[in-house]
Amino acid sequence: MERRKLLLVGLMIFSMFFGAGNLIFPPQLGQLSGTNTMVSLVGFLISAVGLPILAIAVVAKSGGLHILASRVHPRFAFAFTILIYLSIGPFLGIPRAASLAFEIGISPFLPNTVGGSNLPLFIYTLVYFGIAYWLCMSPSKLVDRFGKVLTPALLVLITYIFVFSLFKPLGVFEAPIGDYAQFPLLKGFLDGYMTMDAIAALNFGIVISLALKEMGVTEEKKLVSNTIIAGVIAGLLLAIIYGMLAYLGAVSQTRFGTTKNGAQILTNVVFYLFGQKGSILLGVIFSLACLTTSVGLLTSCSQYFAKLMPKVSYRSFIALLSVSSMIFANVGLTQILKFSVPILTAIYPMAIVLMVLALLNNLFKGNSYVYLFAMICTSFVSILEALGQFGLKINILYSLPFYLNGLSWIIPAVVGAILGFIYGKLSNDMSPVKWTVFSRINSFVRRIIEYFSSCRISK
């Protein structure tokens, strides 16, 4: 495949990943990390760049998210795949992108007379999703539209701000604050969660595959290798941009002090560098970033559901998901963020464990019980932790290692994987004399697993 075409696919992947959240979190990380910015940034890059690239590679090699999740259990694959697509799509990811673009790129510059009204948000989302709908109508053209136009424009604008800051210095790196002083690497890793890119990457495989097939890549091995290469290109671009944004946040503390979020940091920086004209620049950057992400999510979700329900066309799903995303976006950013964090807490650990196990699949020879037991233990803890964020106190979580660091699911996942490996080995290597007793135990465990799976789906 031509290098130029592969670069365009990489630019398309970058644009689908890079939304408003990707603009907000690195500057905040830089401001709070100060002299520890490089260490925190490494942790952030592991979860915000490394995990998405890993997800792209794993999904490409396994043949799709549903096939990958089927290694756990067919019922789990059905429920988990739909949950991933709905949460990253019309229920959370897409509405968050649209409302965040409005809150940061438009709302601060509205007159006070209309600032408190819901009408501006409605008009903005109507235009926003109208453009998104039009772009999604021709998914085969996304490579050209993103790779040749939207992504280069976004990269140029962000680079322009960074370079200008070098000639008009903001300040120097200050002392780190809070957790960024005590464990900057881990804190940076947890911040990378909030970009939602690792989960989004599980969805984008359909779009990437379609784009490569449109370019003439049809052989399975070439599809996988080109997908991974394009993902690495996107990851390198993300890492460079994250470094620029983290730097802007780190040097801004000297001049502006500690601000409440990354959006305010960028607003202060842009206004300092360019004056009132910076508001236009900032609005364009956020709108472009959010729009490209929304288009990627709308396309991947619609293609998946069209495949799941062939009687409903891709165009119908685009219309349905655009309208539903617009409705949820008008609920408001505050409410969306209120529900997004617990839901991410529930599904992110499951996605990470699934990807890591797929990477280590040959090590345990694809033992299905490893996937099953690890996922049961992980989901049990992550769902309880999510319920705790909704206000339900779960005392058992407090005693788990790494609970205070937001990683209480790690040890249960490892224990589950080990138990699954042992259980699988015993079921395969049991001698005929002991098989009768073991088969009864095996039958009992299977019934528990089936009951657990049915309960998960009914909820």
C-alpha positions as CSV (number, residue, x, y, z in Angstrom):
1,M,0.0,0.0,0.0
2,E,1.3,3.5,-0.8
3,R,2.8,5.4,2.1
4,R,0.8,8.5,1.3
5,K,-2.5,6.6,1.5
6,L,-1.5,4.9,4.7
7,L,-0.6,8.3,6.1
8,L,-4.1,9.6,5.2
9,V,-5.7,6.7,7.1
10,G,-3.5,7.5,10.1
11,L,-4.6,11.1,10.0
12,M,-8.2,9.9,9.8
13,I,-7.7,7.7,12.9
14,F,-6.1,10.6,14.7
15,S,-9.0,12.9,13.9
16,M,-11.5,10.3,15.2
17,F,-9.7,10.0,18.4
18,F,-8.9,13.6,19.0
19,G,-12.0,15.2,20.6
20,A,-12.6,17.9,23.2
21,G,-11.5,15.7,26.1
22,N,-8.1,15.2,24.4
23,L,-7.7,19.0,24.3
24,I,-8.7,19.5,28.0
25,F,-6.9,16.9,30.0
26,P,-3.2,17.4,28.9
27,P,-3.1,21.1,29.7
28,Q,-4.6,20.4,33.1
29,L,-2.1,17.6,33.7
30,G,0.7,19.9,32.8
31,Q,-0.5,22.7,35.1
32,L,-0.9,20.4,38.1
33,S,2.3,18.4,37.4
34,G,4.6,21.3,37.0
35,T,8.2,20.0,37.2
36,N,6.8,16.4,37.1
37,T,5.1,17.0,33.8
38,M,7.3,14.6,31.9
39,V,6.6,11.8,34.3
40,S,2.9,12.4,34.4
41,L,2.8,12.7,30.6
42,V,4.4,9.2,30.3
43,G,1.6,7.7,32.4
44,F,-1.0,9.6,30.4
45,L,0.5,8.4,27.1
46,I,0.4,4.8,28.3
47,S,-3.4,4.9,28.8
48,A,-4.4,7.6,26.3
49,V,-2.2,6.5,23.4
50,G,-0.8,3.0,24.2
51,L,-4.1,1.4,25.1
52,P,-6.0,2.8,22.0
53,I,-3.2,1.5,19.7
54,L,-3.3,-1.8,21.5
55,A,-7.1,-1.9,21.1
56,I,-6.8,-1.2,17.3
57,A,-4.2,-4.0,16.9
58,V,-6.2,-6.5,19.0
59,V,-9.5,-5.9,17.3
60,A,-7.8,-6.1,13.9
61,K,-6.2,-9.4,14.7
62,S,-9.3,-11.0,16.3
63,G,-11.6,-9.9,13.4
64,G,-13.8,-7.5,15.4
65,L,-14.9,-6.6,18.9
66,H,-17.7,-9.1,19.0
67,I,-15.4,-12.0,18.0
68,L,-12.9,-10.8,20.6
69,A,-15.5,-10.6,23.4
70,S,-16.9,-14.0,22.4
71,R,-13.7,-15.5,23.9
72,V,-15.3,-14.7,27.3
73,H,-18.8,-16.0,26.5
74,P,-21.3,-15.5,23.6
75,R,-23.8,-13.8,25.8
76,F,-21.2,-11.6,27.3
77,A,-20.0,-10.7,23.7
78,F,-23.5,-9.6,22.7
79,A,-24.2,-7.5,25.8
80,F,-20.7,-6.0,26.1
81,T,-20.4,-5.0,22.5
82,I,-23.8,-3.3,22.5
83,L,-22.9,-1.6,25.8
84,I,-19.6,-0.3,24.3
85,Y,-21.2,1.0,21.2
86,L,-24.1,2.7,23.0
87,S,-21.9,4.3,25.8
88,I,-19.2,5.6,23.5
89,G,-21.8,6.6,20.9
90,P,-25.3,8.1,21.3
91,F,-25.6,7.9,25.1
92,L,-22.3,9.4,26.2
93,G,-19.4,9.9,23.8
94,I,-21.1,11.8,21.0
95,P,-23.4,14.0,23.2
96,R,-20.4,14.9,25.4
97,A,-18.4,15.9,22.4
98,A,-21.1,18.2,21.0
99,S,-22.0,19.8,24.3
100,L,-18.4,20.3,25.3
101,A,-17.7,22.0,21.9
102,F,-20.5,24.4,22.6
103,E,-19.6,25.0,26.3
104,I,-16.0,25.9,25.4
105,G,-16.0,27.1,21.9
106,I,-19.3,29.1,21.8
107,S,-20.9,29.7,25.2
108,P,-18.3,31.9,26.8
109,F,-18.6,34.4,23.9
110,L,-22.4,34.7,23.9
111,P,-24.1,37.9,25.2
112,N,-25.4,37.8,28.7
113,T,-28.9,38.2,27.4
114,V,-28.9,34.8,25.7
115,G,-26.2,33.0,27.7
116,G,-28.7,31.4,30.1
117,S,-31.1,30.3,27.4
118,N,-31.3,26.7,26.0
119,L,-31.9,28.0,22.5
120,P,-28.2,28.7,21.6
121,L,-27.3,25.1,22.5
122,F,-30.2,23.7,20.5
123,I,-29.3,25.8,17.4
124,Y,-25.6,24.8,17.7
125,T,-26.3,21.1,18.0
126,L,-28.8,21.3,15.2
127,V,-26.1,22.7,12.9
128,Y,-23.4,20.4,14.4
129,F,-25.3,17.2,13.9
130,G,-26.5,18.3,10.5
131,I,-22.9,18.6,9.3
132,A,-22.0,15.3,11.0
133,Y,-24.9,13.6,9.3
134,W,-23.8,14.9,5.9
135,L,-20.2,13.7,6.5
136,C,-21.4,10.3,7.6
137,M,-23.4,9.7,4.5
138,S,-20.3,8.9,2.6
139,P,-18.0,6.9,4.9
140,S,-15.7,5.9,2.1
141,K,-14.8,9.6,1.7
142,L,-13.8,10.1,5.4
143,V,-10.1,9.4,4.6
144,D,-10.0,12.3,2.1
145,R,-12.1,14.7,4.1
146,F,-10.3,14.0,7.4
147,G,-6.9,13.1,6.2
148,K,-6.6,16.0,3.6
149,V,-8.6,18.8,5.2
150,L,-9.9,18.6,8.8
151,T,-7.0,16.8,10.5
152,P,-4.2,19.0,8.9
153,A,-6.2,22.1,9.8
154,L,-6.5,21.0,13.5
155,L,-2.8,20.1,13.7
156,V,-1.7,23.4,12.2
157,L,-3.9,25.4,14.6
158,I,-2.6,23.6,17.7
159,T,1.0,23.8,16.5
160,Y,0.6,27.5,15.7
161,I,-0.4,28.1,19.4
162,F,2.5,26.1,20.7
163,V,5.1,27.8,18.5
164,F,3.7,31.2,19.2
165,S,4.0,30.5,23.0
166,L,7.8,29.9,22.5
167,F,8.2,33.5,21.2
168,K,5.9,35.0,23.8
169,P,6.8,33.0,26.9
170,L,4.0,32.3,29.5
171,G,6.2,31.3,32.4
172,V,8.2,28.5,33.9
173,F,7.5,25.0,35.4
174,E,6.2,25.3,39.0
175,A,6.1,22.7,41.8
176,P,3.7,19.8,41.3
177,I,0.4,19.8,43.2
178,G,-1.5,17.0,45.1
179,D,-1.3,13.5,43.6
180,Y,0.9,14.8,40.8
181,A,3.6,15.3,43.4
182,Q,3.2,11.9,45.2
183,F,2.6,9.5,42.3
184,P,2.7,11.5,39.0
185,L,3.0,8.4,36.7
186,L,0.0,6.7,38.1
187,K,-2.1,9.9,38.2
188,G,-1.2,10.6,34.6
189,F,-2.3,7.0,33.7
190,L,-5.7,7.5,35.4
191,D,-6.1,10.9,33.6
192,G,-5.7,9.1,30.3
193,Y,-8.9,7.1,31.2
194,M,-11.0,10.1,30.7
195,T,-10.2,10.5,27.0
196,M,-12.3,7.4,26.4
197,D,-10.0,6.5,23.4
198,A,-9.3,2.9,24.4
199,I,-13.0,2.2,24.3
200,A,-13.5,4.2,21.2
201,A,-10.7,2.2,19.5
202,L,-12.7,-1.0,20.0
203,N,-15.4,0.6,17.8
204,F,-13.3,2.2,15.1
205,G,-12.1,-1.1,13.6
206,I,-15.1,-1.2,11.3
207,V,-14.4,2.3,9.9
208,I,-10.7,1.6,9.5
209,S,-11.3,-1.7,7.7
210,L,-13.8,-0.1,5.3
211,A,-11.4,2.7,4.5
212,L,-8.6,0.3,3.7
213,K,-10.8,-1.9,1.6
214,E,-11.9,1.2,-0.4
215,M,-8.2,1.7,-1.1
216,G,-7.8,-1.8,-2.5
217,V,-6.5,-3.7,0.6
218,T,-8.6,-6.8,0.8
219,E,-6.2,-9.6,1.9
220,E,-6.7,-10.3,5.6
221,K,-3.0,-10.2,6.6
222,K,-2.5,-6.9,4.8
223,L,-5.7,-5.4,6.4
224,V,-4.3,-6.3,9.9
225,S,-0.8,-5.0,9.3
226,N,-1.9,-1.8,7.6
227,T,-4.5,-1.1,10.3
228,I,-1.8,-1.5,13.0
229,I,0.7,0.8,11.1
230,A,-2.0,3.5,10.6
231,G,-2.8,3.2,14.3
232,V,0.8,3.8,15.2
233,I,0.9,6.8,12.9
234,A,-2.1,8.2,14.7
235,G,-0.6,7.4,18.1
236,L,2.6,9.3,17.3
237,L,0.6,12.4,16.3
238,L,-1.4,12.1,19.5
239,A,1.7,11.9,21.6
240,I,3.2,15.0,19.9
241,I,0.1,17.1,20.4
242,Y,-0.4,15.9,24.0
243,G,3.2,17.0,24.7
244,M,2.5,20.5,23.2
245,L,-0.7,20.9,25.2
246,A,0.9,19.6,28.5
247,Y,3.7,22.1,28.0
248,L,1.2,25.0,27.6
249,G,-0.5,24.0,30.8
250,A,2.7,23.6,32.7
251,V,4.1,27.0,31.9
252,S,0.7,28.7,32.3
253,Q,0.6,28.3,36.1
254,T,3.2,31.0,36.6
255,R,1.0,33.6,34.9
256,F,-2.6,32.5,35.6
257,G,-2.2,30.3,38.7
258,T,-4.2,27.1,39.1
259,T,-7.5,27.1,37.1
260,K,-10.5,24.8,37.5
261,N,-10.0,22.8,34.2
262,G,-8.1,22.4,31.0
263,A,-10.6,24.4,29.0
264,Q,-10.0,27.5,31.1
265,I,-6.2,27.0,30.8
266,L,-6.4,27.0,27.0
267,T,-8.8,30.0,27.1
268,N,-6.3,32.0,29.2
269,V,-3.3,30.9,27.0
270,V,-5.0,31.8,23.7
271,F,-6.3,35.1,25.0
272,Y,-2.9,36.0,26.3
273,L,-1.2,35.1,23.1
274,F,-3.7,36.5,20.5
275,G,-6.1,38.7,22.4
276,Q,-9.9,38.8,21.7
277,K,-9.2,37.2,18.3
278,G,-8.1,34.1,20.1
279,S,-11.8,33.3,20.9
280,I,-12.4,32.5,17.2
281,L,-9.3,30.4,17.0
282,L,-10.3,28.5,20.2
283,G,-13.9,28.0,18.9
284,V,-12.7,26.6,15.6
285,I,-10.2,24.2,17.3
286,F,-12.8,22.7,19.7
287,S,-15.5,22.5,17.0
288,L,-13.2,20.7,14.6
289,A,-11.9,18.3,17.3
290,C,-15.4,17.4,18.5
291,L,-16.9,17.1,15.0
292,T,-14.3,14.7,13.7
293,T,-14.7,12.5,16.8
294,S,-18.5,12.5,16.5
295,V,-18.4,11.6,12.8
296,G,-16.1,8.7,13.5
297,L,-18.3,7.4,16.4
298,L,-21.6,7.9,14.4
299,T,-20.1,6.0,11.5
300,S,-18.8,3.1,13.4
301,C,-21.9,2.7,15.6
302,S,-24.2,2.9,12.6
303,Q,-22.2,0.3,10.6
304,Y,-22.2,-2.1,13.5
305,F,-26.0,-1.8,14.2
306,A,-26.7,-2.0,10.4
307,K,-24.7,-5.3,10.4
308,L,-26.5,-6.5,13.5
309,M,-30.0,-5.6,12.1
310,P,-29.7,-5.9,8.3
311,K,-33.3,-4.9,7.7
312,V,-32.5,-1.3,8.9
313,S,-30.1,0.6,6.6
314,Y,-26.9,2.3,7.5
315,R,-28.4,5.7,6.5
316,S,-31.4,5.1,8.8
317,F,-29.1,4.4,11.7
318,I,-27.1,7.5,10.9
319,A,-30.3,9.6,11.1
320,L,-31.5,7.8,14.3
321,L,-28.2,8.1,16.1
322,S,-27.7,11.8,15.0
323,V,-31.1,12.8,16.4
324,S,-30.8,10.8,19.6
325,S,-27.3,12.2,20.2
326,M,-28.6,15.7,19.6
327,I,-31.3,15.1,22.2
328,F,-28.9,13.9,24.8
329,A,-26.5,16.7,24.0
330,N,-29.2,19.2,24.9
331,V,-29.4,17.7,28.4
332,G,-26.3,19.7,29.2
333,L,-22.6,18.9,29.8
334,T,-22.9,18.8,33.6
335,Q,-25.5,16.0,33.5
336,I,-23.6,14.1,30.8
337,L,-20.4,14.2,32.8
338,K,-22.2,13.2,36.0
339,F,-23.2,9.9,34.4
340,S,-20.1,9.4,32.1
341,V,-17.6,8.9,34.9
342,P,-19.3,6.0,36.7
343,I,-20.1,4.2,33.4
344,L,-16.5,4.6,32.3
345,T,-15.4,3.2,35.7
346,A,-17.6,0.1,35.1
347,I,-16.6,-0.7,31.5
348,Y,-13.1,0.6,31.1
349,P,-11.4,-2.1,33.3
350,M,-13.3,-4.8,31.4
351,A,-12.1,-3.4,28.1
352,I,-8.5,-3.2,29.4
353,V,-8.5,-6.8,30.7
354,L,-10.0,-8.1,27.5
355,M,-7.2,-6.4,25.4
356,V,-4.4,-7.5,27.7
357,L,-5.7,-11.1,27.7
358,A,-5.9,-11.0,23.9
359,L,-2.3,-9.8,23.7
360,L,-1.2,-12.7,26.0
361,N,-3.5,-15.2,24.3
362,N,-0.7,-17.5,23.1
363,L,0.8,-17.6,26.6
364,F,-2.2,-19.5,28.0
365,K,-3.1,-21.1,24.7
366,G,-6.4,-19.4,24.3
367,N,-7.9,-21.1,27.4
368,S,-11.5,-19.7,27.4
369,Y,-11.7,-20.1,31.2
370,V,-8.9,-17.5,31.7
371,Y,-11.1,-15.0,29.8
372,L,-14.2,-16.0,31.6
373,F,-12.9,-16.0,35.2
374,A,-10.9,-12.9,34.8
375,M,-13.9,-11.0,33.3
376,I,-16.2,-12.1,36.1
377,C,-13.8,-10.9,38.8
378,T,-13.1,-7.7,37.0
379,S,-16.7,-6.8,36.2
380,F,-17.8,-7.6,39.7
381,V,-15.3,-5.1,41.2
382,S,-15.7,-2.4,38.4
383,I,-19.5,-2.4,38.6
384,L,-19.4,-2.1,42.4
385,E,-17.0,0.7,42.1
386,A,-19.2,2.5,39.6
387,L,-22.2,2.0,42.0
388,G,-20.1,3.6,44.7
389,Q,-19.6,6.7,42.5
390,F,-23.4,6.9,42.3
391,G,-23.5,7.2,46.1
392,L,-23.9,3.5,47.1
393,K,-21.2,2.7,49.6
394,I,-19.6,-0.8,49.2
395,N,-17.4,-1.6,52.2
396,I,-15.7,-4.6,50.6
397,L,-14.0,-2.3,48.0
398,Y,-12.1,-0.4,50.7
399,S,-9.9,-3.5,51.6
400,L,-8.8,-4.2,48.0
401,P,-5.3,-3.2,47.0
402,F,-5.0,0.0,44.9
403,Y,-8.5,1.1,45.8
404,L,-7.4,4.7,46.6
405,N,-5.6,4.8,43.3
406,G,-8.7,3.8,41.3
407,L,-7.2,0.5,40.3
408,S,-8.9,-1.9,42.7
409,W,-9.9,-4.2,39.8
410,I,-6.3,-5.3,39.0
411,I,-5.7,-7.9,41.6
412,P,-9.2,-9.5,41.1
413,A,-8.5,-9.6,37.4
414,V,-5.1,-11.4,37.9
415,V,-6.6,-13.8,40.5
416,G,-9.5,-14.6,38.1
417,A,-7.1,-15.3,35.2
418,I,-5.0,-17.6,37.4
419,L,-8.1,-19.5,38.7
420,G,-9.4,-19.8,35.1
421,F,-6.1,-21.2,33.9
422,I,-6.0,-23.8,36.7
423,Y,-9.6,-24.7,36.2
424,G,-9.1,-25.1,32.4
425,K,-6.0,-27.2,32.9
426,L,-7.8,-29.5,35.4
427,S,-10.8,-29.9,33.1
428,N,-8.5,-31.0,30.2
429,D,-6.0,-33.1,32.2
430,M,-8.2,-34.9,34.6
431,S,-7.7,-38.7,34.8
432,P,-10.7,-41.0,34.1
433,V,-10.8,-42.2,37.7
434,K,-11.5,-38.7,39.0
435,W,-13.4,-37.4,36.0
436,T,-16.9,-38.3,37.4
437,V,-16.5,-36.1,40.5
438,F,-14.9,-33.3,38.6
439,S,-17.6,-33.4,35.9
440,R,-20.2,-32.7,38.6
441,I,-18.2,-29.8,39.9
442,N,-17.7,-28.6,36.4
443,S,-21.5,-28.8,35.7
444,F,-22.2,-26.9,38.9
445,V,-19.7,-24.1,37.9
446,R,-21.2,-23.9,34.5
447,R,-24.6,-23.4,35.9
448,I,-23.3,-20.6,38.1
449,I,-21.7,-19.0,35.1
450,E,-24.8,-19.3,32.9
451,Y,-26.9,-17.8,35.7
452,F,-24.4,-15.0,36.1
453,S,-24.5,-14.3,32.4
454,S,-28.3,-14.3,32.2
455,C,-28.5,-11.9,35.2
456,R,-26.0,-9.6,33.5
457,I,-28.0,-9.4,30.4
458,S,-31.4,-9.0,32.1
459,K,-30.1,-5.9,33.8
